Amino acid sequence: MAEAVLTPQAEFPAWYQDVVALAELAETGPVRGSMVVRPWGYAIWELVQADMDRRIKATGAVNAAFPMFIPMSFLEKEQEHVEGFSPELAVVTHGGGEELAEPLAVRPTSETVVHHYFARWVQSHRDLPLLLNLWNNVVRWELRPRLFLRTTEFLWQEGHTAHATRDEAAAETRRMLEVYRRFMEETLAISVVTGEKSPGERFAGAEHTFTCEALMRDGKALQMGTSHDLGHNFARAFDIRYSDAAGERRLAATTSWGTSTRMVGGVIMVHGDDHGLRLPPAIAPHQVVVLQLDARAEVAAAAARVVAGLRAAGVRAHLDDRTHASFGRRSVEWEIKGVPVRIELGAREIASGRATVVRRDDRTTSTAPLDGAAGAAAGLLDEIQQALLAESRAFREEHTHPVTDLDELARRLCDGGLFLAAWSGAEGSEQVLAEQTGATIRCMLDADPPAPTCLVTGEPARHAVLIGRAY
């Protein structure tokens, strides 16, 4: 790892790029907008994936895999869907040296191909509900790429379900939104707001889209995950019908929901500081790093004992015995990479019988008896996890402000944050909001409007909304 020179977080875009590079998370790929996820970044994603996969399977969903090439005729069956995705499509027109009879879209999302097979697999009410989850990659042609946040190709998770009734599909949509919310708060330690997307921000082809929105350190919002109630739209387009208990043929109702490697970008921007990344212990590839400070046998033996004790306690522990490298360089490397706890062991620690323990979240230092260092470090992990979540929640709450006037909103948006406002839902008002402020409605809240009239139109308000500039 080269000598680290990290831009201060006050210069947020450059800081973000530096953290991604210096923490060895990812690099740009050879094709514009593509991304190479490096081992440290991929190890984080594997932990994210494993935890999310466990939660999804607990709902009864099972994993499956579908092709990445989708006939254009599939996308065209649901008109709103194809119109929504057409600007982002990558299309294959040639294969095997010949022009294809039908162009193929490189998977932007899998609703169409999944629903094609749902129509084959669902015949009876006994086949429902059908709950599938996919771990794959998708391609959406990105004009303004940024690693983890917006790339042409990215890794993600997408769920697809079919149900007997619209009420069941609506309940599933909400259930998965709650799965996402709990995962983001309990595992990523990111406080999120959940709510329904406005029509202008709704997923193409959905009747309702629900979202988990988080606030980044620069005051911009990030959509962390979405859950879509598709109603009968895709079932009608793909003729997904079943026989009910009375033998009547009925139309199924479907849902889809997804998250992606964008969550890694969210972790960076919510938890990072001027010293680099701060990883929640739940997704840290190394939860504790033991720094062996010199090559003396007694130091090496003590370091090995501490690592063994940590691993026996179920902690992901790593021994850094690169004694040929300076202590400063190694400690800065692990600090930038966001390892939650660092234990330092050298001649001084052996002589005193006490190990040096450093927390990454608040950078405080303490000591612990050599034979209790593993337990002391392990005991800090849950404390750090909760502290990061509390910090994220406090930041979001402190930077959420009520507004009643569009001019006031436009002025205050420069300082970032989320803005609680009343909205009429009038057609065209979202476009006016975007044109005059550069902001969008991040979500509609399940709450009464905070004012009687809409801040955009002045008409009677129907919704409480959060507004902000977003990635």
N, C-alpha and C positions, 0 to 999 in steps of 0.2 A: 504494500500500500504506500503510495507516494505521501510526502509530507502534507498534512492536511492544512488547507487555508480555506476556512469557511466564511462565506459572506454573512454579515449580520442579518438576523431575521427581519429587521426593519426594511431591508431590500428583498421583499418576499419572493418574487419570481426567481431571482438569482440564487437566493438562499435555498429554495426548493430544489433547483437543479443541482446545486452543490451537494445537498444531503443525499439525493439519489445517486450521484456519482461517487462521493467519498465514502458513503456507507456501503458501496458496492451492491446496490439493489438492482440496477438495470442500466442499459445503454440503448441508444438508438440503433435500430437495425439498418440493413443495407438498402431497404426500400423505404421511401419517405413515409413517415407515420408508423413504421413498425417498431417493435421493441424486443430487445434481448433481455430476458429476466435472468439476472446472475444468481449464483447459488444462495447467497444470503437472502435475496429477495424471494427466491422460489421457496426456500425453507419457511419463510414467513407465510407465503401463500399456502403451502402444504398444511400448516397448522390451522390457518383460517379454514381451509377446505375440510379438514378432518372434523373440526368442531361443528361447522355448518352441516356437514353431511350427517353427523350423528343426530342433530336436531331435526333435520328434514325427515330422516328415516323414522324418528319417533312419532311423526304424524301419520305414518302408514305408507308414505311414498317409497317407491323403489327406483333404483337407478337404471337407466337404459342409454343407448347410443343411437344416434341418427346420422344420416349422411350430411356432409358439409356442402355438397352440390345439390341445389334445389331447382327443378324445372321452373322456368319463368311462368309457365301456365299455372303453377301452384300459387305463386304470389298474386297473380292477376285475379284469382277467384274472389278475394276479399278486396274491393276497390280502395277503400280507405287505407288499408294496410299497405298495399303496393305504392299508393301515392305518398304515404308517409315515409317509406323507406327508399323510394327510387333515387333521391339525390345521393344516397350513401352506398348504393349497390356497386359491387364489383361483379362483372358479368364475364363468363367464359364463353367464347364463340367458336373456339377451335380446340380440337383434341385429336391426338394421334395423327397429326399432320393434315387433318381434314376439317372443313367447316361442319359444325354440329347442326343437326336437323332442328334442334331447339336450343336456344341459349340457356345457360345454366347460371343461376345466381350463386355466388359464394355466400354461404349461410350468414345473413345479417341477424337472424333470430330464427327459431325453429317452429313457430306456430303453424305455418302452412304444411310443412312435411309431417309434423306430428298429427295434425288434424286429419290429414289424408289417411293415416293409419288408424286413428281413432275410429274413423268411419268403417273400417274393416273389422276392427276388434270389438266394437260395441254393437251388440245385436239385441241383448235382453237387459232388463232392469237388474238382473243378477250380475251383469258385467260392470255395474257401477257401484260406487265411484271408481274411476280409474285414475290413479295418482302416480305420475312419473316425474323423475328428476334427471337432468342431464348435466354432466360436467364436460364442457367442450370449449372450443374457441370460435369466435365469430369475426367477421370482417365488415366494417363500416367505413367507407372511404372518408378519411378525416382531413379537412383542409387546414386546421390549426392544431397540430398534434402537441401533446405534452405527456411525458412518460407517466404511466399508470392512470392518468386522468382522462385523456382522449388519445387513443391510438387507433390506427387503421385495423389492426388485429389485436384482440385481447382475449384473455382467459375469463371464463365466467361460469356461472351456475344458472340454469333456467329450469323452472318447474312447469309442468303442464298437466291439467286435471280435467276430467269430464264427470258431470253429475246429472242426476235425474231431474233436478229442478233448479230454477234460477235462485231460489232461496239458499239451496245447498251450495251453489257456486259462490254466491255472495258471502256466505259464512266462511268458505274456504279461503277466499281472497283476504278477508279480515284475519283469519287464523294465521296465514303465512306472513302477513304484515307484522303480527305480534311475535312470530318466531324471529323475524329479522330484527325487530326492535330489541328483543331480549339478547340476541346474539351481539348486536352492536354495542349495547351497554355492558353486558356481562363479560364479553370476550375482548372486544376492541376497546372497551373503556371509553366509548364515545357517546355522549348524551345526544339523543336525536329527538326530533319532533315528528310525530306521525299525523297524517291528514290526507285528504283527497286532493288530487291534482285538479286544477281548473281545466276547462275544455281545451284551452290553447296549449296546455302542457300534457294533455292526456296521450297515452300510448295509442298509436294508430290502429284502429279497429276495436278498441275497448269501449265498453259502456262507462266504466269507472276505473280510474287508476288511483292507487293509494301509494304513498311514498314515505320513506324515512329521510328526513332532511337534517343535516348537521351544519354547524357553523365553524368555519376554518379560522385560524389565527389572524388572517388578513381581513376578516370581516365578510368574506364571501361564503355563500352557501354551497353545499355539495349534496347532490342527490345520491344517497348511499345504496338504495335498493328500492324496487317498486313491485307492487302486486296488482294484477289487472283482473277485473271482472269483465269477461268477454261476452257475457250474456249468451244469446243465441247467434251472434254475428258469424263466428267461424263455423259453428255447427250447421248453420243454414247454408253457408257457402260450400261446405264439404259434405253435406248431407249426412250428418251424424245423428242417426235415429235409433231408437230402441223400442222394444215391445214392453209395455208396463204389465203389471200383474193381471190386468183384465184383457191383455192381448192387444191393446191400442198402441199404435205406432206414435211415438212422441219424439220431439226434438230435444237433444241433450243440451246442457249448458256447460260452458267451459271457463277455465281460468288459466292465467300464466303469471309467473313471478320470477324475478331474477336479481342477482347481484354479480359483481365482477371484481377484477383486480383493482378497480377504482377505489375499493375499500382500503387498499394499501396506501394509495395516495392520501386518503382521508386520515389514516393513522399518522402519516408524516406531518400533515398540515395542522392536525389538532394537537398532537403531543410534542412535536419537535420544538427545540429551543436554540439558542445561539451556539450551543455546543454540539448540535446534531440531532439525531433521532432519539426518542425515548419510547421504548417498546413496552406495551403492557406485558407483564409476565406470561399471560395466557398464550401469546403468540410469539414469544421470544425464542428463537432457535436455541440460544444459550441463555438460560435464565440466570445463571451465575457463572462468571469466569474467575478462575483461580490463577492469579499471576504469580508464577514462581520467579523471584527476583534475581536469583543467582544459581549457579550450578552446584553448590555444595550439597553433599549427600544428605545431610540432615534437613536442609530446606526442601530438597526434592521429595524426601520421604514424607515430610509433613504435608506438602502440597498434595501428594498422592492420597494420603489418608483423608484429607478434607474432601477431595473430589469423590472418593469412594463413599464417604458418609453422605454427601449430597445425593449421589445417584441412588444410594440405598433408600433415601427418603423420597424418591420419585422426582427429583429435581433434574432438569436438563442442565448438566454441569459440564464445563469445558476447562481443561488444563492448558494454560498458555505457558509452555516451558521454553519459549524462544529466548533463552538468556543471551544469545548473541545480539539481540535487538535491544535498544534502550528502553528503560522503563517508561519514559515520557511518551515515546512513540507508540508503545503498546497500549498504554492507558488511554491515550487520545483516540486510538483506533477503536477500542471497545466502547468508548464514550460516544463517538460519532455513530457507531452501529446500534447504539441504544440498549446495550445489555443492562438489565435491571439492577444487578448487584455484582460488584467486583470485590474479590477477596485478595489482599496483597500479602505475600509471605516472603520474607527475606531474613537476613541475619538478625536484624533488629527485632523482628517479631519472634524469632526462635529464642533469642536471649530473654525477651520479656515474657514469653509464654502467651502472648496475646496477638491475634491476627488483626489486621486492619480491614475494616468492612466499609465499602463505599456504596451508597445508594445513587442510582442514576437519576431518579425523578427530581430530587431536591439537592443532589450533589453533596449531601452531608456525609461525614466520616465518623465512624465509631470503632471501638475495638471489642473483641470477644475472645475468651479463652481458646487456645488452639483446639482443645478437644470439644469445644462447643461452637466453633465457627460455622460448621455445616448447619447446625440447628438454628443459629442466629440468622444466617443468610436465608435459609428456607422460610423462617418465620416472617421475613420482611416482604415476601413476594405478594401475599394477599393484601398486605397493607399498601404496597405500591400500586397494585391493581385498583384498589378502591380510591386511593388518592388521585390517580389520573382521571378516573371517572368523575370524581367530585370537582376536580379542577375544570374538566370539560363542561360540566353542567353549570358551574358558576360563571364561566366565561360566556356561555350562551345566554344565560339569564341576564347577566350584566349588560349584554349587547343586544337585547331585544327591547325595542322602544315603541310606544304607541304613537301613531300619527293620524291626523285628521285632514291634512291639507296636502295637495299634490306638490305644491311649490316647496313646502317644508320637507317633504320626502326627498325631492330632487336635491335639495341642499345637503341634507343629512346623509344621503347615500355615499357621499365622498368619504365619510369616516367609517363606512362599513357597518355591518350588523343586520339584524332582522327587524322588520317593522310591522307591528300589529295594526291592522287597519280594517275598516268596514268596506264591503264591496257589494255592488248591486248584482253582479253577474251579467250585466248588459252586454249584448253582442257588440264586438268592436272595442270594448273598453280595455281589454288586455293589450291590444295593439297600441292604443293611446298611451297606456301606462309605459309600455316598452319604449315608444318613440320619445316620450317626454322625460323619462328617467333612466333608461337603460336597464331597468330592473324588471323582474317577472314575479308573478305570484308563485311562491314556492309550494304552498299548500293551503287548502281550506280547512279550518279547524272545526272540530265538533264542539262548537261553542256559539253563543249568541253574538251578533255583531257588536263590537265595542263602541259604536256610534250609530246614530239613527240614519245617517246618509252616507252614500258611497263617496270615498275620497276622489274618485276619478270622474264620476258623472254627476254627483250631487243628488242622484235618485235615491229612493228608499233602499237601505242596505238589507241584504239577505244573508250575507256570509261574513264570518270573521276569517281574515286571511293573514298569512305571513308573507311579506314581500322582501325581496333582496336581490342583489346581484349574485350571479352564480357561475360556477365552472361548467 
